[in-house]
């Protein structure tokens, strides 16, 4: 596994010698508000432009790690005088992506990117709910009702569990009958979850309990590619999340730093102490305005309910997600 270590100067750009900007076409559908950089390397953002959730932007270029994982997309906006902007690929979905193969890229529009069961790895995406609510979801019911004493104020919540296929990058998905993203998550077909699974999911994915339907998007975009039933897919994801939340990494490090500033070296030490030396390099830290919003944890292809997170993080042959966009020093949000 190749490890990417980002210095302060590169924290925004993921510009290691593994990354390559390549012409591409397709659409970027924003799912959250993220900075849109004129220069991601320098972190310049004239006009403080941000992506608008639900808006679709034409893609003109991608920046990919080893042509496997698209980390950044360059899109067309209506902003003048600098309309072409870089935005993190983790801030939305890629639709009908085709990368110019002459530039060393890959054909993300390959129909095999939408076939179930042919993935080669996974990503467990877990969110820090206070930051999500501050920056993106403050008008959502699950955020309006968030209090400092609620479970998700001090534990990671489930964003998603994503099967990946190297040749498709982030475009692997939508393997069921629903091929395009509807106007809202609640416009997806409803899920037929067992009562106990739905109850458990309502705690760790507050959107489910509040009726804003993130669980539908995660199933139709990602779960349909897993080869699992709806119940088994979410149960596996929740079991993995539980291992993180019940670990000393959360109780001894995250909990002690809520409402404070921390840094990558402290995060690395705490994560490696709990899950094994070098496990930190499987985690991409995503931030918004210097605040931690999400962990994206790279996992192997074969994962079962009995697997221990420590063993999964030491499995060979798993390509990491880069180190994310968090600066060297970042905050862990508390509920306001």
HUWO-V184689 format. One record per backbone hydrogen bond with DSSP energy under -1.0 kcal/mol. CO is the residue of the C=O (numbers start at 1). NH is the residue of the N-H. Records with the same first field share a line. If there is no record, write none. Layout:
BEGIN
CO->NH / NH
END
This chain:
BEGIN
10->14
14->16
16->19
18->66
20->64
22->62
23->100
25->98
26->59
27->95
28->57
29->93
30->54
34->51
37->86
39->43 / 44
44->38 / 39
45->48
49->36
52->55
55->30
57->28
58->76
60->24
61->74
62->22
63->71 / 72
64->20
65->68 / 69
69->65
71->89
72->63
73->87
74->60 / 61
75->85
83->77
85->75
86->37
87->73
88->91
89->92
91->31 / 32
93->29
95->27
98->25
100->103 / 105
101->104
106->99 / 108
107->110
110->113
111->114
112->115
113->173
121->164
122->299
123->162
124->297
125->159 / 160
126->295
127->157
128->132
129->133
130->134
131->135
132->136 / 137
137->140
140->143 / 144
141->145
143->146
147->150
150->153
151->154
157->127
160->125
162->123
164->120 / 121
165->168 / 169
168->171
169->172
184->187
185->188
194->198
195->199
196->200
197->201
198->202
200->204
201->205
204->158
205->208
206->210
207->212
213->217
214->218
215->219
216->220
217->221
218->222 / 223
219->224
221->174
222->225
223->226
225->117
229->233
230->234
231->235
232->236
233->237
234->238
235->239
236->240
237->241
238->242
239->243
240->244
241->245
242->246
244->247
247->251
248->252
249->254
250->255
254->257
257->260
260->332
262->330
263->267
264->268
265->269
266->270
267->271
268->272
269->273
270->274
271->275
272->276
276->279
278->281
279->282
280->283
282->298
284->296
285->326
286->293 / 294
288->291
290->331
291->288
293->128
294->286
295->126
296->284
297->124
299->122
304->307
308->312
309->313
323->285
328->264
330->262
331->292
332->259
END
